[in-house]
Amino acid sequence: MKLLFSKMLTHSGWARNALVEVGALGTITSLTTGVTDAGAPRVDGVAIPGVPNAHSHVHQRLLAGLAESGGGRGDFMRWRELMYRAVQRFDPDTFEAVATLAYMEMLKAGYTSVAEFHYLHHDADGSPFTMPQEMGLRCLAAARDTGIAITLLPVLYAHGGFGARPADPEQSRFVCDPGMYMDIFTALHNAAEPAERVGFAPHSLRAADEILIRELLMAVRQIEPEAPAHIHVAEQRSEVDACVAWCGARPVQRLLDKVDIDARWNLVHATHMDAAERAALAQTGATVVVCPTTEANLGDGVFGAHEWLELDGAFAVGSDSETTISPADELRQLEYAQRLVTESRLVLSPSDGGSVGRHLLEGALAGGAASLAQPCGALAEGYRADIVVLDEDHPALIGRTDDDVLDAWIFSGGVACVRDVYVAGLPLVRDGHHFDETSIIDRYRNAAEFLLQ
């Protein structure tokens, strides 16, 4: 298959008349610029790499906008209680319907791949399904139905708090012993198609102590040596305080001291690292996955992005709680939070003084590809043909070229600027609409009306 894009952000920079040839596996086999007569369909607009979504909990899409009322100042734990109540009603069919909607919305927003941090393993009473991997299979089914590429991260959730505190009844759908976890991981690994990845995800140091993490990471790596590993860490100050009270160390430092962290690791949030933790983590090559809109929604705090980037730290972005689903929103919030803290502008600008939007996008593309362990995040030979086309006729983009288009998309136009989306060269979104949009919304409507009644 061949496509000719009028404007494209390639791995080498901006190009005009870029001819992309896509092989049978959806990989770019050739990318030639300056082509005037290709005999291939021409795609106008501004083509950019699809963005990897490095942290998602699709079941939380159901809660978007439902935790914004109530007396007094709420906190993360109050929100978590609401989430626990909501998940009790999910069955495999309603879960899949919600997941499918969320994945479709990701595509329409410019995400072309997703790392699904999946911990809703069991039935409502906490008992395993006949196939313990049932809910994970529904994640894969939802991804396949929409066309989004997926790295599935079955979550290890063993405890209810630091020091192996027993899990609460509300957490019974999440909890697995080591044997059950490896059964789920192995089954999902065997079910994954060649373009899909399955990784390891201890929920947090609260929910899985370092001994368990080391034990199961070794077992996982015997099955999949390059499996990415993801963990929540240092999201709230209360978590840091509880970790110090338990072991005398802050959570990021504890993780670094007790687990062999390398470039295959991804620390989700890491909001409350201190300078020593930050410097030590940067040396490992690990990626920090920031979720700025969720962190803002929950009042978690502000990640020290400027300090992290000064250390050449890798980062990716994720939609997390699905309060809003848009890579532009995440990148905008990432920069704006720094502006609010520092009372200055252009905080995360590159050293050459260029575009903040392009600098952040390219960071999220590279970090996201590493986070998902997939050949995505760039438009070049050997990468998957995950392509987002921005509508240059959208008012936010009119009169802009090259980097100015990226800044206008991220800091102004957002989702409305996304016109077409391709994954592995296949057109999934055209003129802002997914190919199966009506059916997906109808299924979601039926599920949501049941779950929220």
Buried (B, 14 or more C-beta within 10 A) or exposed (E): BBBBBBBBBBBEEBBEBBBBBBEEEBBBBEBBBEBEEBEBEEBBBBBBBBBBBBBBBBBBBBBBEEBEEEEEEBEBEBBBEBBBEBBEBBBBEBBBBBBBBBBBBBBBBBBBBBBBBBBBBBBEEBEBBEBBBBBBBBBBBBBBBBBBBBBBBBBBBBBBBBEBEEBEEBBBBBBBEBEBBBBBBBBBBEBBEEBBBBBBBBBBBBBBBBEBBEBBBEBBBEBBEEBBBBBBBBBBEEBBEBBBEBBEBBBBBBBBEBBEBEEBBBBBBBBBBEEEBBEBBBEBBBBBBBBBBBBBBBEBBBBBBBBBBEEEBBBBBBBBBBBBBBBBBBBBBBBBBBEEBEEEEEBBBBEEEEBBBBBBBBBBBBBBBBBBBBBBBBBEBEBBBBBBBBBBEBEBBEEBEBBBBBBBBBBBBBBBBBBBBBBBBBBBBEEBBBBBBEEBBEBBEEBBEEBEE
